[in-house]
Amino acid sequence: MSLVTYADVVSAAAQIAPVAHRTPVITSHTLDERVGANVFLKCENLQRMGAFKFRGAYNAMSRLSDAEKARGVITFSSGNHAQAIALSGKLLGVKTVVVMPDNAPIIKREATKGYGAEVVQYNPSEADRKVLAEDLAKKYGYTIIPPFDHPHVIAGQGTSALELIQDVGELDTLLVCVGGGGLLSGCAIAARGASPKCKVIGIEPEIAADATESFRSKKLTTIPYPHTIADGTRTVSLGDITFPLILDNVDDFATVSEQAIKAAVRFAFFRLKLVMEPSGVLGLAALLSGAVKATGKVGVIISGGNIDAPTMSLILSESDAND
C-alpha cells in the first residue's frame, strides 16, 4: 500500500484550509500564443511565506502530539521549507530549529529568523545537514520534519495541484518542478485522483537532473552539490519515500538549461508582472524553451517567489533573443 494516497491529500486540504492561502490561478494570452496551449499557472509564489512549502510544513506540524509540540521541531533546509517550518511553529506555538547551509539566499535565512526560528548554519561541503539535525534532535528531543521525505509533508504539497484542478477542471498535462520530490509526488497523487487522464511531468535543471536519471534508470541517483541557480533543487537525490511514489505516479521528466530558467524569471517579471524564484519557474521554463511541447489544458505549479535582490538583479540585467 502507498505511504501517501489521494485520501491523504484530501485530508491535508481540510487540515490546512483555515490557515493556508488558496492561491490564484493566472492565465496569459501571450503565454498561450507562444506555447500553443491553454496554460494555467498555480501561483504558489503568493502562498504564505512565498512558497508551496507552507502546505506540507503546516500539515505535518499541526498533526504532532501535544508532547511533540512541547519538545519542539527541527528541520534542515536551504530556505523555503525552513521558512515554512518557522512560520508554522509561530502559528502553532512550537519552538523551531533549522539547520541551514551558509550559502542559502540571505532573504530566506533572514525570513526564517524573522518567523522566530533558531538557525544553525553549516558548510555544505564539510558537513551533512541531515546528520547535524539528527544529532541535535537526539540531544534535545526535537521531532524532525524533513523538507520532502515525510508522508504528511508530501500530502500537504499535493494540495496545490488538487486546488488547481478543482478551480480549472481536469488537465491534459501538469508540469511540476522537482528537488527532493515532495511537491512532485504529492501533486502526481492529487492528479491521479482528481484528473486521471492528466499526464504528469517533472521538471529539473539540466545540471541537477538526479531525479530525471533516477526515473529513467529506476535506480536512485545522486548529484552532490549541484550548482544550479534554482537553489530549491540543490538536493542531492530523491527521498526513500518520494522516489517510489514518483515511479508509480509520474509519467515523464524533462530538463531545462540555466538560461531557460533565467528567461522564465524574466518572462514572469516583465510579461506577467509576477516575482518568481528560479526554482519556481521550471515548469514555465520547460514550456517557453520547448523542452516540453504540450497541448490542450496545461497546469503549471509555480512553486515559489523567494528570490534575493542580487539574484533578481543579475537575471533581469541579462537578456537573450528568446525573451
C-alpha positions as CSV (number, residue, x, y, z in Angstrom):
1,M,0.0,0.0,0.0
2,S,1.2,3.5,-0.9
3,L,2.6,5.6,2.0
4,V,0.6,8.5,0.7
5,T,-2.8,8.3,-1.0
6,Y,-5.3,10.6,-2.7
7,A,-7.4,10.5,0.5
8,D,-4.3,11.8,2.4
9,V,-4.1,14.8,0.1
10,V,-7.9,15.5,0.5
11,S,-7.4,15.2,4.3
12,A,-4.4,17.6,4.2
13,A,-6.5,20.1,2.2
14,A,-9.1,20.2,5.0
15,Q,-6.3,20.4,7.6
16,I,-4.6,23.5,6.2
17,A,-7.7,25.3,4.8
18,P,-8.1,27.6,7.8
19,V,-4.5,28.9,7.5
20,A,-3.1,28.4,4.0
21,H,-3.9,30.8,1.1
22,R,-5.9,29.3,-1.7
23,T,-3.5,30.8,-4.2
24,P,-4.7,32.3,-7.5
25,V,-4.5,30.6,-10.9
26,I,-3.1,33.0,-13.5
27,T,-3.5,32.9,-17.3
28,S,-1.8,34.8,-20.1
29,H,-2.9,35.2,-23.7
30,T,0.7,36.0,-24.6
31,L,1.9,32.8,-23.0
32,D,-0.8,30.7,-24.6
33,E,0.1,32.0,-28.0
34,R,3.8,31.5,-27.6
35,V,3.5,27.8,-26.4
36,G,0.3,26.7,-28.3
37,A,-1.7,25.6,-25.3
38,N,-4.0,26.9,-22.7
39,V,-1.8,27.3,-19.7
40,F,-2.9,27.7,-16.1
41,L,-0.3,28.9,-13.6
42,K,-0.9,27.9,-9.9
43,C,0.9,30.8,-8.2
44,E,2.4,29.3,-5.0
45,N,4.7,32.3,-5.1
46,L,1.7,34.1,-3.5
47,Q,1.4,31.4,-0.7
48,R,2.1,32.3,2.9
49,M,5.9,32.8,3.3
50,G,6.2,32.8,-0.5
51,A,6.2,29.1,-1.4
52,F,4.2,25.9,-1.5
53,K,6.3,24.6,1.3
54,F,3.9,26.1,3.9
55,R,1.3,23.5,2.9
56,G,3.4,20.5,3.9
57,A,5.0,22.0,6.9
58,Y,1.8,23.1,8.5
59,N,0.0,19.8,7.7
60,A,2.8,17.9,9.4
61,M,3.4,20.1,12.4
62,S,-0.3,20.5,13.1
63,R,-0.7,16.8,13.4
64,L,2.0,16.4,16.1
65,S,1.0,15.3,19.6
66,D,1.0,17.9,22.4
67,A,4.1,16.2,23.8
68,E,5.9,16.5,20.5
69,K,4.9,20.1,20.1
70,A,6.2,20.9,23.6
71,R,9.6,19.5,22.8
72,G,9.9,21.4,19.5
73,V,10.7,20.7,15.9
74,I,13.9,20.7,13.9
75,T,14.5,20.5,10.1
76,F,17.2,21.0,7.5
77,S,16.5,23.3,4.5
78,S,18.1,25.7,2.0
79,G,15.3,28.1,2.6
80,N,11.7,27.7,1.7
81,H,11.0,24.7,3.9
82,A,12.9,26.5,6.6
83,Q,10.6,29.5,6.4
84,A,7.6,27.2,6.3
85,I,8.5,25.3,9.4
86,A,9.4,28.6,11.2
87,L,6.0,30.2,10.3
88,S,4.1,27.1,11.1
89,G,5.8,27.0,14.5
90,K,4.9,30.6,15.1
91,L,1.3,29.9,14.3
92,L,1.2,26.8,16.4
93,G,3.3,28.0,19.3
94,V,6.0,25.4,18.7
95,K,9.8,26.0,19.0
96,T,11.6,25.5,15.7
97,V,15.3,25.0,14.9
98,V,16.6,25.0,11.3
99,V,19.9,23.6,10.0
100,M,20.6,25.8,7.0
101,P,23.6,25.9,4.6
102,D,25.8,29.1,4.9
103,N,25.3,29.7,1.1
104,A,21.5,29.8,1.3
105,P,19.9,33.0,-0.1
106,I,20.1,35.8,2.5
107,I,16.4,36.7,2.1
108,K,15.4,33.1,3.0
109,R,17.8,33.0,6.0
110,E,16.6,36.3,7.4
111,A,12.9,35.4,6.8
112,T,13.4,32.2,8.7
113,K,14.9,34.1,11.7
114,G,12.1,36.7,11.4
115,Y,9.5,34.0,11.9
116,G,11.2,33.1,15.1
117,A,13.3,30.0,14.3
118,E,16.7,29.3,15.6
119,V,19.0,29.0,12.6
120,V,22.1,26.6,12.8
121,Q,24.4,27.3,9.8
122,Y,26.8,24.8,8.3
123,N,29.2,24.5,5.3
124,P,27.5,22.0,2.9
125,S,30.9,20.9,1.5
126,E,32.1,19.9,5.0
127,A,29.0,18.6,6.8
128,D,25.8,16.6,6.2
129,R,22.7,18.6,7.2
130,K,20.6,15.6,7.9
131,V,23.3,14.2,10.3
132,L,23.5,17.6,12.1
133,A,19.7,17.7,12.5
134,E,19.6,14.1,13.8
135,D,22.3,14.8,16.3
136,L,20.5,17.9,17.6
137,A,17.2,16.0,17.7
138,K,18.7,13.3,19.8
139,K,20.3,15.7,22.1
140,Y,17.3,18.0,22.7
141,G,14.3,15.7,22.0
142,Y,13.2,17.6,18.9
143,T,10.9,16.0,16.3
144,I,12.5,16.0,12.8
145,I,10.2,17.2,10.0
146,P,12.3,16.8,6.8
147,P,11.8,19.1,3.8
148,F,10.3,16.4,1.5
149,D,10.6,12.8,2.6
150,H,7.6,12.7,5.0
151,P,4.1,11.4,4.3
152,H,2.3,14.5,5.8
153,V,4.6,16.9,4.0
154,I,4.0,15.1,0.7
155,A,0.2,15.1,1.2
156,G,0.3,18.8,2.1
157,Q,2.3,19.7,-1.0
158,G,-0.2,17.8,-3.2
159,T,-3.0,20.2,-2.2
160,S,-1.6,22.7,-4.6
161,A,-2.4,20.5,-7.6
162,L,-5.7,19.5,-6.0
163,E,-6.8,23.1,-5.8
164,L,-5.6,23.8,-9.3
165,I,-7.8,21.0,-10.8
166,Q,-10.7,22.0,-8.6
167,D,-10.5,25.5,-9.9
168,V,-9.9,24.9,-13.7
169,G,-11.2,21.4,-14.3
170,E,-9.3,18.3,-15.5
171,L,-6.0,18.9,-17.2
172,D,-4.2,17.3,-20.1
173,T,-0.8,17.9,-18.7
174,L,0.6,19.0,-15.3
175,L,4.2,20.3,-15.0
176,V,5.8,20.3,-11.6
177,C,9.3,21.3,-10.5
178,V,11.3,18.7,-8.6
179,G,14.1,18.9,-6.0
180,G,13.6,16.2,-3.4
181,G,10.3,15.2,-4.9
182,G,7.8,16.1,-2.2
183,L,5.9,18.6,-4.4
184,L,6.0,16.3,-7.5
185,S,5.0,13.1,-5.7
186,G,2.2,14.9,-3.9
187,C,0.9,16.7,-7.0
188,A,1.1,13.5,-9.0
189,I,-1.0,11.6,-6.5
190,A,-3.5,14.5,-6.5
191,A,-3.7,14.5,-10.2
192,R,-4.2,10.7,-10.3
193,G,-7.3,11.1,-8.1
194,A,-8.8,14.4,-9.4
195,S,-7.8,14.2,-13.2
196,P,-7.0,10.6,-14.0
197,K,-6.1,11.3,-17.7
198,C,-3.6,14.0,-16.9
199,K,0.0,13.4,-17.9
200,V,2.3,14.5,-15.0
201,I,5.8,15.6,-16.0
202,G,8.6,16.5,-13.5
203,I,10.9,19.4,-14.5
204,E,14.5,19.7,-13.3
205,P,17.6,21.9,-14.2
206,E,19.9,20.1,-16.6
207,I,22.8,20.4,-14.2
208,A,20.7,19.0,-11.2
209,A,18.9,16.2,-13.0
210,D,19.3,13.4,-10.4
211,A,15.5,12.8,-10.3
212,T,15.3,12.5,-14.1
213,E,18.2,10.0,-14.1
214,S,16.6,8.1,-11.2
215,F,13.3,8.0,-13.1
216,R,14.8,6.7,-16.3
217,S,17.1,4.1,-14.7
218,K,14.7,3.1,-11.9
219,K,17.8,3.4,-9.6
220,L,18.2,6.2,-7.1
221,T,20.9,8.6,-8.5
222,T,22.7,11.3,-6.5
223,I,24.3,14.5,-7.7
224,P,26.4,16.1,-4.9
225,Y,26.0,19.9,-4.5
226,P,24.6,20.8,-8.0
227,H,25.4,24.5,-8.6
228,T,22.2,25.5,-10.4
229,I,20.7,28.9,-9.9
230,A,17.5,27.1,-8.9
231,D,18.6,26.8,-5.3
232,G,15.5,24.9,-4.2
233,T,16.6,21.9,-6.4
234,R,20.0,21.5,-5.0
235,T,19.0,18.4,-3.2
236,V,21.4,15.5,-3.9
237,S,18.7,12.9,-4.6
238,L,15.1,12.0,-4.2
239,G,14.0,10.5,-0.9
240,D,13.2,7.0,0.2
241,I,9.5,7.8,0.2
242,T,9.3,10.2,-2.7
243,F,11.3,8.1,-5.2
244,P,8.8,5.1,-5.3
245,L,5.8,7.4,-5.3
246,I,7.3,9.2,-8.3
247,L,8.0,5.9,-10.1
248,D,4.3,4.9,-9.5
249,N,2.6,8.2,-10.4
250,V,4.7,10.4,-12.7
251,D,4.6,9.9,-16.5
252,D,7.8,11.6,-17.7
253,F,10.6,14.1,-16.9
254,A,12.2,17.0,-18.8
255,T,15.1,19.2,-18.1
256,V,15.8,22.9,-18.7
257,S,19.0,24.9,-19.1
258,E,20.2,27.6,-16.7
259,Q,19.5,30.2,-19.4
260,A,15.9,28.9,-19.9
261,I,15.3,29.3,-16.1
262,K,16.5,32.9,-16.2
263,A,14.4,33.6,-19.3
264,A,11.4,32.3,-17.5
265,V,12.0,34.5,-14.4
266,R,12.3,37.5,-16.8
267,F,9.1,36.5,-18.6
268,A,7.2,36.3,-15.3
269,F,8.5,39.7,-14.2
270,F,8.1,41.7,-17.4
271,R,5.1,40.0,-19.0
272,L,3.1,38.6,-16.1
273,K,4.2,41.2,-13.5
274,L,5.0,38.5,-11.0
275,V,8.1,37.7,-9.0
276,M,9.1,34.1,-9.2
277,E,12.2,32.4,-8.0
278,P,14.4,30.3,-10.3
279,S,13.2,27.0,-8.7
280,G,9.6,28.1,-9.0
281,V,9.6,28.7,-12.8
282,L,10.9,25.3,-14.0
283,G,7.6,24.3,-15.5
284,L,7.2,27.6,-17.2
285,A,10.8,27.4,-18.5
286,A,10.0,24.0,-20.0
287,L,7.1,25.4,-21.9
288,L,8.8,28.6,-23.1
289,S,12.0,26.8,-24.1
290,G,10.3,24.0,-25.9
291,A,11.6,21.3,-23.6
292,V,8.0,20.3,-23.2
293,K,5.6,20.7,-26.1
294,A,2.2,20.4,-24.5
295,T,-1.2,21.0,-26.0
296,G,-4.7,21.4,-24.6
297,K,-5.1,22.4,-20.9
298,V,-1.7,22.6,-19.2
299,G,-1.3,23.2,-15.5
300,V,2.0,24.5,-14.1
301,I,2.8,24.7,-10.4
302,I,4.8,27.9,-9.8
303,S,6.4,26.8,-6.6
304,G,7.8,30.0,-5.0
305,G,8.8,33.6,-5.2
306,N,11.6,33.9,-2.6
307,I,14.4,35.4,-4.6
308,D,17.0,37.8,-3.2
309,A,17.8,41.2,-4.7
310,P,21.3,40.3,-6.1
311,T,20.0,37.2,-7.9
312,M,17.0,39.0,-9.4
313,S,19.1,42.0,-10.4
314,L,21.5,39.6,-12.2
315,I,18.8,37.8,-14.0
316,L,16.9,41.0,-15.1
317,S,20.1,42.6,-16.3
318,E,20.6,39.7,-18.8
319,S,18.6,39.0,-21.9
320,D,18.6,36.8,-24.9
321,A,16.8,36.7,-28.3
322,N,14.1,34.4,-27.0
323,D,12.9,36.6,-24.2
